[in-house]
Amino acid sequence: MKKWIPVLAILAIVIFWGITSYNGLISKDENVASQWGNVESSYQRRADLIPNIVNTAKGYAEFEQETLTKVIEARSKATSVTIDPTNITPAQLEQFQEVQSGLSSALARLLAVFERYPDLKANENFKELINELERTENRINVERNRYNEVVNPYNTSVRSFPTSLIAGMLGFEKKAYFEAEEGTDQAPEVEFDFGS
């Protein structure tokens, strides 16, 4: 019986380590899923603001209907892409970022067009909606950064030995990070035309 004590002790240590590693991975995976929910919530807030902005702007710029239509279409695409937070892959995140970027571009065009409308710019409701949109854009950035912060320890655990053994056996996979869009590493070229 005494010869089995070391074997049982080693087995108990391995089992305890396996349970602890598994529970740690579950906890980190839940943190990632929770933070992903915050990211989606911020994007949803932006999507919810858009109909109000478009409706407020419609009365001022009937002939800019194409711009309004593009914003509405981009919003529709952006809200149609969903990601399972338990299995966030680089391809899924890239697709999500692509449609969100399309919406950001459409909103930028909308705001540029309406800079030409002094009556609209003076409208208190529109100004408040635009301010709310700017705050939401900042919130999106904060939540994306926080998401990356919780993905880091999860990915480190999934890839670190010996926890990687448990992760591999139980299907825990590396999660994708939010990354800068292609071309954002280059400074934009700004030209001023002061006339002749």
MIGUBA-854600 format. One record per residue: z, x, y of N, C-alpha, C in turn; residue in one letter. Coordinates in pm, whole numbers, plus 50000, padded with zeros to 5 digits. Last residue first. Layout:
<recs>
ZXYZXYZXYA
...
</recs>
This chain:
<recs>
444694940358115444024951158188444104948758337S
447594935157904446424930857981445844942658060G
449494943557738449904941057875448744936757964F
450334939357429449114938057506449524933857646D
451844959057188452034951457311450714951157386F
452464958956845451544962256953451834953357072E
454094972556574454224963556687453274968356797V
454294973156233453574978656348453604968356459E
457324976556048456204968456098455574975056221P
457935002555813458244996655944457054988355993A
458224996555471457405001755580457774994755710Q
459604982755289460084996355315459305002955428D
458344959655239459404959055339460004972855367T
456524961555035456044964355170457134964155275G
457884936754830456974947954842456494949454986E
461264927754904459874924254877458994936454900E
464154941054745463334939154865461904935754823A
465714922054484465174934454540464354931154663E
468314910354290467424907354401466984920754457F
468294920353943468824921154079467814915154176Y
468764905553620467904910853726468644910853859A
470954916253354470484906353451469644913253559K
470834925053010470894929453150470314918553239K
472354902652774471244910752823471464914352969E
474054895752487474224897652631473144907152678F
473994891752207472914886752291473134887552441G
475764903452036476044889752077475044884252180L
474874929351994475074920451878475204905851919M
474884939452257473644938352181473754928652064G
477624938552317476654931152398475354929052321A
478674956252128479064942152124478034933752200I
477364979352223477244975252082477564960352068L
478174982452483476774978852459476544974452314S
480694992652465480564978252490479124973552465T
480985019952445480605012752323480424997652343P
478275024052662478765025552526480275026152529F
476875001152892477785012252865478245012152719S
475374978452942474644990652910475555002452870R
477194958753002476194956052898475524968952851V
478554970653218479244967853090478254966152975S
476524971253410477174983653369477874981753235T
475984943953441474974952753382475564965953335N
478494936653558478024930553434477014939753366Y
478574951653794479544954553688479154948353554P
476084939853918476294954153891477344956853783N
476384913053967475484917153858475744931753820V
477964912454191478564908154063477674911553945V
476174922554385477474929054364478134924854234E
474084904454381473844918054333475154925354305N
475534883054498474994881854363474754895754304Y
475954893254752477104891054663476664889554519R
473294892754843474014905454832475224904154740N
472864865154837472034873954754472714887554736R
474734856955028474894852754889474044861254794E
473654868755261475004872155216475164868755067V
471154855655275471224870155260472594874555208N
472014829355311471214832855193471304847855169I
473234831655559474064828555442473304832055314R
471004835655721472024846155711472884844155588N
469824810555683469104822655641470064834455627E
471784794655804471524793355660470784805555607T
471524801956068472804804556000472614803955848R
468904792556108469194806856122470504810456053E
469344764956073468444772155982468704787155988L
470974760056291471504757956156470644765156053E
469144764856494470344773256484470964772256344N
467394743956437466914757756427468094767356416I
469084722056490468504723856356468014738156335L
469554726156762470664726956668470164728856525E
466954722356863467634735156882468784736856783K
466544695356794465714705756734466384719356747F
468504683456955468534681556811467734692556741N
467664690557214468954695357162469034694257009E
464634701857325465254691057249466524696357180N
463334723457426464434718157506465194707057433A
461314727257246462324737757257463534732857334K
459814704657308460464705657178461584715957183L
458894710957561459684698757542460464699257411D
457404734657515458654735157592459524722757574P
455784747157265456104733657308457444733457384Y
455344771557155454414767257259454754753557316R
457014773856948457384781457068456514777057186E
455784761656739456584753356828457184760956945F
454554782956608453734772356668454544764656771V
456774797056516455864803356611455014792856683A
457864778956335458634782756454457744789256559L
455794778256146456214766056214456954769556343L
455774804556056454594799256125454954786756205R
458304804955937458024814156048456814809256128A
457904786355732458864783455840458624792355961L
456094800555577455694787755635456624783955750A
457724822155500456514824455579456054811655649S
459664808955348460064816455468458864818755560S
458064799555141458724789955230459144796855359L
457354823755024456314814955076456884804655173G
459854832054941459174839755045458054831455108S
460274813754740461184813654856460554821254973Q
458304821454562458204808254623459134807154745V
459234847954506457884845554557457774831954626E
461774844954397461634851354526460274848654589Q
461004832854153461884825954246461734831654386F
459504853654039458854840754067459684832954169Q
461554872754016460374875654098459644862754136E
463234860153838463724862853973462564865754066L
461614859953611462064847353670462504849453814Q
461324887753570460134879353594460534866053659A
463964896653523463234901353641462024892553673P
465994868153423465134879653394464444884253521T
468914854053348468114857253466467314869953437I
470454835253178469354843753132468414846853248N
472304819253290472754827253176471674836753127T
471024804853488471864816153529472364824553412P
467744796253479468954794953398469844806953428D
466174785853774466474796853683467744793753609I
463424767353908464834768853876465004779753772T
461214756154140461504767554054463004768554033V
461034735654323460614732854185460944744254088S
461604743654576462634735954506462264732854362T
459244756854644460504764354639461594756854563A
457354736254648457244747154549458574754254532K
458384721554866458244715354735458164725954624S
458114740055072459444735255034459404729254894R
455354741955082456124753855045457534749955003A
454744715855170454254720555039455054732654991E
455974716455423456404706555323455974710955183I
454494736755544455944738155529456444728655419V
451944725455541452194737855467453694740155446K
452334703655714451984701355574452274713755489T
452764716955955453824708755897453584706255749L
450214728255986451404736855976452554729255912T
448654705056008448404714655900449624723755879E
449514692356245449814686356116449634696256000Q
449384696156513449774707556430450124703056289E
449004672756650447794680056610448114692656531F
451594663656706450804656756607449594664856560E
454134673956820452934681756789452104675256679A
456314658256860455884667056969454534673556943Y
456904644656629456604637056750456074645456863G
457524665856449456314657656435455944650456564K
460044677156482458894683656544457644674956543A
461694660956332461954662456475460734667956546T
460564664856079460544651456140460794652156290N
461094692256039459714687356042459644673856111V
463894692156038463164700256135461744694956151I
464404675355819464904671755953464144679356062N
463214689555606462694676455645463154672155784P
464884714055614463464714055650462934700055684I
467434712155513467244712055659465784709755698L
467114714855238467564701955292467374700955443D
466414741555214465424731355177465814717655233A
468854752955287467664755255369466634744355341R
470394743855075470754739955211469564741755304R
469174757454867469074742854872469414737655011Q
469944783554922468524780154930468334764954939Y
472694779854873472224784055006470744780855024S
472654773054601473194763654699472724767054840S
471684796554487470874784354481471344774054583E
473914812854541472584816254593471714803854598V
475894799754396476024800954541474694804354607N
474884803154138475024789754191475164789854343G
475224830554117473854825354121473874811054175W
477984831054098477374836154220475924831654231Q
478224819953839478854813553955478204818154084S
476874839053685476394825153689476954817753811A
478524861553730477114861853768476574847653782V
480914852153620480874855953762479434856053812N
480094849153354480464837253431480464840253581E
479804876053290478644867253283478904854453362D
482444884653310481444890053403480194881353405K
483564869753096484084868453232483054873253335S
482084879752880482034865452914482474863353058I
482904906452881481494903052905481344888452946L
485624903052819485224909352944483784906152981G
485404891952563485994884052670485654889852808N
484274914352430483564901552436484094893052552Y
486314933452459484974935952515484204922852532S
488394920652318488554924052460487204926352526T
487234919452062487624907052132487754909652282I
486894946952008485754937752008486044924952084G
489564956352018488574961452114487374951952124W
490584942251798491134940051931490154944652038F
489004953751596488924939351621489444936151761I
489824980551617488404977051636488264962151668V
492554977651556492144983151685490694979351716I
492404967851294493044959651398492624964451537A
491214990151169490514977251170491094968151279L
493285008551201491975011151263491184998151273I
495224995551047495484998451188494165000751262A
494034995250796494314982550861494564984451011L
493985022950751492725015450752492925002150825V
496725029450753495815035150854494495027350865P
497555012350529498085010450664497185016850768I
496705019550281495925009350352496375007550496W
498595036450178497285042250211496405032450287K
500725019950124500815028450241499465034450279K
500005008249880500005000050000500005008650126M
</recs>
